[in-house]
Amino acid sequence: MSRVISREPDRLVLFTDAVVAIAVTLLVLPLVDVVPDVVGEHGRSTEVFTGHQAQIWSFLLSFAVILRLWFAHHQLFQHIRGYTFTLMLWNAGWLLAIVVLPFSTEMVGAYPSDDRFTLLFYIGNVLAATACQTVVTVIAYRDAEVASESDPPAIEAVRGGLSTVVLLALGLAVVAVFPSASYFVLLLLFLEPLVSRFWSLVGV
């Protein structure tokens, strides 16, 4: 019996997309609760926005993060024709990280931007999702039975994943020592093309 599971029917992708959709929906629920709170305090309608900027910022940040992670996941699975048990386990790890994001997002909106634990938790959450997806990419790249015969994953996808993991780990280390750097460390991700170029030069 083959160790590779066929993508027909494509249950893993459908299940993954459903979980991501639920996670994105959960992000907005804390903002929905803001409206009755402001009304109960007889506040003005504008206070829904002016008095909850941190929650709105954390929602937009995490929406963008989840959307970016899902888009990368979607692109990757266009180059995959079958699954192994190991691949499904790492995909489950990716899903766990995605499901936790609404929780870490709630903490981002509730605590100061220089709160060390919240910073470590949130960035570590994103790092975990990225690391799991990178492992799935490596599995697909190295296993000919998993990769699409006509359009397998490219080495550039592996380098991009490794670069993002390294940059997030660096950001995590920075906020552990200097929490005042806050979420600006995520700007390090703009260096991903340069780090990917480095992997190319050293033969990775």
Residue pairs with C-beta under 8 A, 6 or more apart in sequence:
2 145
3 84
3 85
3 145
4 82
4 83
4 84
4 145
4 146
5 82
5 83
5 84
5 88
6 82
7 13
7 80
7 81
7 82
7 83
12 83
12 88
12 91
13 77
16 73
16 91
16 94
16 95
17 70
19 95
19 98
19 99
20 66
20 70
20 73
20 98
22 99
23 66
23 98
23 99
23 101
23 102
24 63
24 66
24 67
26 102
27 59
27 62
27 63
27 66
27 101
27 102
27 105
28 59
29 102
30 55
30 59
30 106
30 109
31 52
31 55
31 56
31 59
34 48
34 52
34 55
35 48
38 44
38 45
38 47
38 48
38 51
43 51
49 56
52 109
54 108
54 109
54 110
54 113
55 109
55 110
56 109
57 108
57 109
58 105
58 106
58 108
58 109
59 105
59 109
61 105
61 108
61 183
62 101
62 102
62 104
62 105
62 108
65 101
65 126
66 98
66 101
69 94
69 98
69 126
69 129
69 130
69 133
70 98
72 133
73 94
73 133
75 157
76 133
76 136
76 137
76 140
76 153
76 157
78 148
78 151
79 140
79 147
79 148
79 151
79 152
79 153
79 154
79 157
80 140
80 146
80 147
80 148
80 153
81 146
81 147
81 148
81 149
82 145
82 146
83 146
84 139
84 143
84 145
84 146
86 139
87 136
87 139
87 140
87 146
90 132
90 135
90 136
90 139
91 132
91 136
93 128
93 132
94 129
94 132
94 133
94 136
96 128
97 125
97 126
97 128
97 129
97 132
98 129
100 125
101 125
101 126
101 129
104 118
104 121
104 122
104 125
105 122
107 118
107 121
107 122
108 118
108 122
108 183
111 118
113 119
113 182
113 183
114 179
114 180
114 182
115 179
116 175
116 176
116 179
119 175
119 179
119 182
119 183
120 172
120 175
120 176
122 183
123 168
123 171
123 172
123 175
123 183
123 185
123 186
124 172
126 168
127 165
127 168
127 169
127 172
130 161
130 164
130 165
130 168
131 165
133 161
134 158
134 161
134 162
134 164
134 165
137 153
137 157
137 158
137 161
138 158
138 161
139 146
140 146
140 147
140 152
140 153
141 147
141 152
141 153
141 154
141 155
141 157
141 158
144 152
147 153
156 196
158 204
159 196
159 199
159 200
159 204
160 192
160 196
162 195
162 196
162 199
162 204
163 191
163 192
163 193
163 195
163 196
163 199
164 189
164 192
166 195
167 188
167 189
167 191
167 192
167 195
168 188
168 189
170 185
170 188
171 185
171 186
171 188
172 185
174 181
174 185
175 181
175 182
175 185
